[in-house]
């Protein structure tokens, strides 16, 4: 588990860093980011630390509670990643099947056009020789 901490409160920043010292990492290499402010559309798994009811980690918290919430968040994020990967694989498989079906339709259409073209050429040649023999 790699954790980055970005807090506007220096006291909360230092407390989280002390509790999570073995897990600290840069934001670019982390699995989760702890913040004391909300971030929308974050590309990182982000947890909101505050005393409000909508906080992911509600203050005051213990070290054990903090680690428990982090592990749960990472498991949830891992499950979501697996589900997204499964969905992407299903879409790719479906796309491959759709492409094969579209290719077969295109192939049949080209074959029909080729056959029609061949018939028209044969009619023209036959008509040419039929008029010459008269």
Helices and strands as residue ranges (DSSP letters): E 3-6, H 10-19, G 21-23, E 32-35, E 46-50, E 57-58, H 63-133
